[in-house]
Amino acid sequence: MWHRCRPPKEWISHEEVHDRPDSSSFPSGHTAAGVAFSTAVAAVWPWAGAACGVPAVMVAAERVHTGAHYPSDVAVGAALGLAAAALVHRAPRLAMRLLR
């Protein structure tokens, strides 16, 4: 969404640091997608949404651990995912209001 360089390679102490993408790091699209999916599922099937939340959190942690994102990239990605799921959940009611 915005151009932001990835964390410096020197900050990462493992071999995977060379496999990072060259694209912008802000926000984390992987985290946004995982949180949006988990939240959307939780709205209609709470226990399954909670189960889906575990891999979403693991993806977010992995993105920081591998040096692909700063923690703020992941936090904003999660916020965008929550907002997207909320919008999709409320869209039918909003559409009905507009059509009346």
Backbone as a printed PyTorch tensor [residue, N CA C, xyz], in Angstrom:
tensor([[[  0.8190,  -1.1800,   0.0000],
         [  0.0000,   0.0000,   0.0000],
         [  0.8740,   1.2580,   0.0000]],

        [[  1.8370,   1.3180,   0.8990],
         [  2.7870,   2.4170,   0.9530],
         [  4.1800,   1.8400,   0.8090]],

        [[  5.0590,   2.6200,   0.2120],
         [  6.4220,   2.1200,   0.0610],
         [  7.1630,   2.2270,   1.3900]],

        [[  7.6070,   1.1040,   1.8700],
         [  8.4070,   1.0380,   3.0850],
         [  9.3660,  -0.1250,   2.9190]],

        [[ 10.6290,   0.1330,   3.1230],
         [ 11.6360,  -0.9220,   2.9950],
         [ 11.4500,  -1.9630,   4.0910]],

        [[ 11.8550,  -3.1560,   3.7760],
         [ 11.7940,  -4.2460,   4.7600],
         [ 12.8520,  -4.0130,   5.8370]],

        [[ 12.7350,  -4.6880,   6.9820],
         [ 13.7510,  -4.5400,   8.0260],
         [ 15.1430,  -4.9000,   7.4830]],

        [[ 16.1910,  -4.2410,   7.9960],
         [ 17.5460,  -4.5390,   7.5220],
         [ 17.9240,  -6.0010,   7.7340]],

        [[ 18.6340,  -6.5490,   6.7770],
         [ 19.0420,  -7.9590,   6.8620],
         [ 19.9140,  -8.2220,   8.0890]],

        [[ 20.6300,  -7.2330,   8.5370],
         [ 21.5100,  -7.3980,   9.7010],
         [ 20.7330,  -7.6670,  10.9820]],

        [[ 19.4760,  -7.3240,  11.0160],
         [ 18.6590,  -7.5450,  12.2060],
         [ 18.2190,  -8.9940,  12.3470]],

        [[ 18.3220,  -9.7620,  11.2700],
         [ 17.8230, -11.1310,  11.2560],
         [ 19.0130, -12.0830,  11.3460]],

        [[ 18.9540, -13.0110,  12.2940],
         [ 20.1200, -13.8440,  12.5620],
         [ 20.0780, -15.2270,  11.9100]],

        [[ 19.1600, -15.4740,  11.0020],
         [ 19.0760, -16.8100,  10.4200],
         [ 19.1690, -16.7500,   8.9040]],

        [[ 19.2270, -17.8990,   8.2930],
         [ 19.4780, -18.0230,   6.8550],
         [ 18.3310, -17.5420,   5.9620]],

        [[ 17.1160, -17.5660,   6.4560],
         [ 15.9630, -17.2140,   5.6340],
         [ 15.9260, -15.7440,   5.2300]],

        [[ 16.8100, -14.9590,   5.7410],
         [ 16.7970, -13.5240,   5.4770],
         [ 16.9920, -13.2160,   3.9900]],

        [[ 17.5950, -14.1140,   3.2320],
         [ 17.8480, -13.8590,   1.8150],
         [ 16.6440, -14.1900,   0.9450]],

        [[ 15.6250, -14.8220,   1.5000],
         [ 14.4380, -15.2110,   0.7400],
         [ 13.2980, -14.2010,   0.8560]],

        [[ 13.5770, -13.0100,   1.3640],
         [ 12.5270, -12.0200,   1.5540],
         [ 12.1400, -11.3700,   0.2330]],

        [[ 10.8750, -10.9800,   0.0920],
         [ 10.4560, -10.2980,  -1.1340],
         [ 11.0670,  -8.8980,  -1.2230]],

        [[ 11.0850,  -8.3540,  -2.4230],
         [ 11.6070,  -7.0030,  -2.6320],
         [ 10.5190,  -5.9390,  -2.5660]],

        [[  9.2750,  -6.3440,  -2.4740],
         [  8.1660,  -5.3980,  -2.4600],
         [  8.1160,  -4.6390,  -1.1360]],

        [[  7.2240,  -3.6720,  -1.0830],
         [  7.0480,  -2.8720,   0.1170],
         [  6.5480,  -3.7330,   1.2760]],

        [[  6.9030,  -3.3420,   2.4860],
         [  6.5310,  -4.1650,   3.6350],
         [  5.2900,  -3.6800,   4.3690]],

        [[  4.7680,  -2.5150,   4.0180],
         [  3.6780,  -1.9310,   4.8040],
         [  2.3880,  -1.8960,   4.0270]],

        [[  1.3150,  -2.4340,   4.5390],
         [  1.1520,  -3.3120,   5.6910],
         [  1.3610,  -4.7650,   5.2860]],

        [[  1.2640,  -5.6610,   6.2390],
         [  1.4290,  -7.0810,   5.9650],
         [  0.1470,  -7.6510,   5.3650]],

        [[  0.2100,  -7.9930,   4.0970],
         [ -0.9470,  -8.5810,   3.4220],
         [ -1.2700,  -9.9750,   3.9250]],

        [[ -0.2280, -10.7450,   4.2570],
         [ -0.4640, -12.0930,   4.7940],
         [ -1.2620, -12.0090,   6.0930]],

        [[ -0.8650, -11.1010,   6.9720],
         [ -1.5610, -10.9470,   8.2500],
         [ -2.9800, -10.4420,   8.0270]],

        [[ -3.1440,  -9.4700,   7.1460],
         [ -4.4790,  -8.9300,   6.8680],
         [ -5.4090, -10.0310,   6.3760]],

        [[ -4.9400, -10.8630,   5.4740],
         [ -5.7730, -11.9420,   4.9380],
         [ -6.1250, -12.9610,   6.0160]],

        [[ -5.1450, -13.3470,   6.8250],
         [ -5.3970, -14.3300,   7.8840],
         [ -6.3860, -13.8290,   8.9160]],

        [[ -6.2310, -12.5850,   9.3310],
         [ -7.1360, -12.0140,  10.3350],
         [ -8.5200, -11.8050,   9.7400]],

        [[ -8.5980, -11.3370,   8.5040],
         [ -9.9060, -11.1380,   7.8710],
         [-10.6630, -12.4550,   7.7640]],

        [[ -9.9820, -13.4970,   7.3240],
         [-10.6310, -14.8050,   7.2010],
         [-11.0900, -15.3110,   8.5650]],

        [[-10.2190, -15.2620,   9.5540],
         [-10.5610, -15.7550,  10.8920],
         [-11.7340, -14.9950,  11.4820]],

        [[-11.7360, -13.6870,  11.3160],
         [-12.8090, -12.8580,  11.8610],
         [-14.1270, -13.1210,  11.1420]],

        [[-14.0690, -13.2730,   9.8320],
         [-15.2880, -13.5560,   9.0680],
         [-15.8750, -14.9130,   9.4600]],

        [[-15.0320, -15.9010,   9.6470],
         [-15.5130, -17.2200,  10.0660],
         [-16.0870, -17.1360,  11.4800]],

        [[-15.4100, -16.4130,  12.3670],
         [-15.8540, -16.3110,  13.7590],
         [-17.2250, -15.6540,  13.8810]],

        [[-17.5680, -14.7870,  12.9420],
         [-18.8630, -14.1110,  12.9980],
         [-20.0260, -15.0880,  12.8130]],

        [[-19.7980, -16.1690,  12.1000],
         [-20.8830, -17.1280,  11.8530],
         [-20.6620, -18.4840,  12.5220]],

        [[-19.4250, -18.7650,  12.9140],
         [-19.0890, -20.0550,  13.5200],
         [-17.9740, -19.8110,  14.5290]],

        [[-18.3040, -19.3380,  15.7300],
         [-17.2980, -18.8570,  16.6820],
         [-16.1570, -19.8220,  16.9940]],

        [[-16.4540, -21.0870,  17.2430],
         [-15.3560, -21.9860,  17.6220],
         [-14.4270, -22.2340,  16.4390]],

        [[-14.9570, -22.3020,  15.2340],
         [-14.1070, -22.4770,  14.0520],
         [-13.2810, -21.2180,  13.8010]],

        [[-13.8680, -20.0580,  14.0650],
         [-13.1180, -18.8090,  13.9280],
         [-11.9610, -18.7420,  14.8970]],

        [[-12.1960, -19.2320,  16.1150],
         [-11.1100, -19.2680,  17.0960],
         [-10.0050, -20.2210,  16.6380]],

        [[-10.4070, -21.3480,  16.0710],
         [ -9.4150, -22.3010,  15.5560],
         [ -8.6390, -21.7020,  14.3850]],

        [[ -9.3090, -20.9360,  13.5460],
         [ -8.6340, -20.2740,  12.4170],
         [ -7.7280, -19.1510,  12.9010]],

        [[ -8.0220, -18.6160,  14.0660],
         [ -7.2040, -17.5350,  14.6040],
         [ -5.8010, -17.9830,  14.9780]],

        [[ -5.6530, -19.2390,  15.3360],
         [ -4.3210, -19.7510,  15.7150],
         [ -3.3340, -19.6430,  14.5540]],

        [[ -3.6540, -20.1580,  13.3550],
         [ -2.7020, -19.9880,  12.2540],
         [ -2.5310, -18.5320,  11.8410]],

        [[ -3.5680, -17.7140,  12.0110],
         [ -3.4360, -16.2930,  11.6630],
         [ -2.3930, -15.6250,  12.5550]],

        [[ -2.4180, -15.9380,  13.8390],
         [ -1.4280, -15.3870,  14.7660],
         [ -0.0360, -15.9360,  14.4430]],

        [[  0.0270, -17.2090,  14.0780],
         [  1.3190, -17.8030,  13.7250],
         [  1.9100, -17.1520,  12.4670]],

        [[  1.0650, -16.8450,  11.4940],
         [  1.5340, -16.1680,  10.2820],
         [  2.0700, -14.7930,  10.6420]],

        [[  1.3620, -14.0660,  11.4760],
         [  1.8070, -12.7300,  11.8790],
         [  3.1670, -12.7970,  12.5750]],

        [[  3.3160, -13.7450,  13.4860],
         [  4.5910, -13.8880,  14.1930],
         [  5.7150, -14.2960,  13.2410]],

        [[  5.4030, -15.1710,  12.2970],
         [  6.4090, -15.6210,  11.3290],
         [  6.8860, -14.4790,  10.4450]],

        [[  5.9850, -13.5760,  10.0800],
         [  6.3540, -12.4540,   9.2030],
         [  7.3750, -11.5460,   9.8970]],

        [[  7.2370, -11.3680,  11.1980],
         [  8.2110, -10.5610,  11.9500],
         [  9.4820, -11.3630,  12.1740]],

        [[  9.3450, -12.6280,  12.5470],
         [ 10.4990, -13.4690,  12.8570],
         [ 11.4520, -13.6200,  11.6720]],

        [[ 10.8950, -13.7540,  10.4750],
         [ 11.7450, -13.9410,   9.2960],
         [ 12.2940, -12.6320,   8.7430]],

        [[ 11.8950, -11.5150,   9.3200],
         [ 12.3990, -10.2310,   8.8550],
         [ 11.6680,  -9.6820,   7.6550]],

        [[ 10.5280, -10.2690,   7.3300],
         [  9.7540,  -9.7760,   6.1950],
         [  9.0050,  -8.4930,   6.5420]],

        [[  8.7020,  -8.2930,   7.8310],
         [  7.9220,  -7.1300,   8.2620],
         [  8.3870,  -6.6290,   9.6190]],

        [[  8.1540,  -5.3390,   9.8280],
         [  8.2770,  -4.7550,  11.1600],
         [  7.0090,  -5.1190,  11.9400]],

        [[  7.0600,  -5.1040,  13.2740],
         [  5.8340,  -5.3740,  14.0450],
         [  4.6880,  -4.4210,  13.6950]],

        [[  4.9960,  -3.1770,  13.3860],
         [  3.9330,  -2.2320,  13.0260],
         [  3.2620,  -2.6140,  11.7100]],

        [[  4.0010,  -3.2050,  10.7790],
         [  3.4040,  -3.6830,   9.5210],
         [  2.3530,  -4.7470,   9.8030]],

        [[  2.6860,  -5.6360,  10.7200],
         [  1.7870,  -6.7310,  11.0840],
         [  0.5840,  -6.1860,  11.8460]],

        [[  0.7950,  -5.2350,  12.7370],
         [ -0.3100,  -4.6570,  13.5100],
         [ -1.3030,  -3.9450,  12.5920]],

        [[ -0.8010,  -3.1740,  11.6360],
         [ -1.6950,  -2.4780,  10.7130],
         [ -2.3850,  -3.4800,   9.7900]],

        [[ -1.6740,  -4.5220,   9.3760],
         [ -2.3000,  -5.5750,   8.5760],
         [ -3.4430,  -6.2310,   9.3250]],

        [[ -3.2510,  -6.5020,  10.6100],
         [ -4.3130,  -7.1050,  11.4240],
         [ -5.5080,  -6.1500,  11.5460]],

        [[ -5.2380,  -4.8710,  11.7420],
         [ -6.3240,  -3.8890,  11.8330],
         [ -7.1050,  -3.8100,  10.5250]],

        [[ -6.4030,  -3.8450,   9.4080],
         [ -7.0770,  -3.8320,   8.1080],
         [ -7.9160,  -5.0960,   7.9030]],

        [[ -7.3870,  -6.2310,   8.3500],
         [ -8.1460,  -7.4790,   8.2580],
         [ -9.4160,  -7.4310,   9.0840]],

        [[ -9.3220,  -6.9010,  10.3070],
         [-10.5100,  -6.7590,  11.1490],
         [-11.5280,  -5.8280,  10.5000]],

        [[-11.0540,  -4.7150,   9.9600],
         [-11.9470,  -3.7530,   9.3200],
         [-12.6180,  -4.3580,   8.0880]],

        [[-11.8640,  -5.0950,   7.3040],
         [-12.4290,  -5.7160,   6.1040],
         [-13.4920,  -6.7430,   6.4680]],

        [[-13.2260,  -7.5570,   7.4760],
         [-14.2090,  -8.5570,   7.8970],
         [-15.4650,  -7.8860,   8.4420]],

        [[-15.2970,  -6.8220,   9.2090],
         [-16.4540,  -6.1060,   9.7460],
         [-17.2830,  -5.4990,   8.6240]],

        [[-16.6280,  -4.9370,   7.6360],
         [-17.3410,  -4.3460,   6.5070],
         [-18.1140,  -5.4070,   5.7200]],

        [[-17.4790,  -6.5350,   5.4630],
         [-18.1450,  -7.6100,   4.7250],
         [-19.3290,  -8.1570,   5.5280]],

        [[-19.1640,  -8.2590,   6.8350],
         [-20.2390,  -8.7700,   7.6850],
         [-21.4330,  -7.8180,   7.6910]],

        [[-21.1650,  -6.5170,   7.6470],
         [-22.2380,  -5.5200,   7.7080],
         [-22.7420,  -5.0770,   6.3320]],

        [[-22.0730,  -5.4440,   5.2850],
         [-22.4280,  -4.9790,   3.9370],
         [-23.8690,  -5.2790,   3.5470]],

        [[-24.3910,  -6.4700,   3.7860],
         [-25.7930,  -6.7160,   3.3950],
         [-26.7730,  -5.7770,   4.0870]],

        [[-26.5810,  -5.5350,   5.3770],
         [-27.4860,  -4.6190,   6.0970],
         [-27.3390,  -3.1900,   5.5970]],

        [[-26.1080,  -2.7710,   5.3220],
         [-25.8940,  -1.4300,   4.7900],
         [-26.5420,  -1.2760,   3.4170]],

        [[-26.4150,  -2.3010,   2.5870],
         [-27.0140,  -2.2580,   1.2490],
         [-28.5410,  -2.1670,   1.3470]],

        [[-29.1250,  -2.9290,   2.2610],
         [-30.5770,  -2.8890,   2.4210],
         [-31.0390,  -1.5110,   2.8740]],

        [[-30.2960,  -0.8790,   3.7650],
         [-30.6390,   0.4630,   4.2150],
         [-30.6000,   1.4710,   3.0690]],

        [[-29.5820,   1.3340,   2.2300],
         [-29.4470,   2.2480,   1.1080],
         [-30.5300,   2.0390,   0.0590]],

        [[-30.9890,   0.8270,  -0.0910],
         [-31.9950,   0.5210,  -1.1020],
         [-33.4210,   0.8770,  -0.6760]],

        [[-33.6260,   1.1310,   0.5960],
         [-34.9790,   1.4640,   1.0880],
         [-35.3490,   2.8700,   0.7880]]])
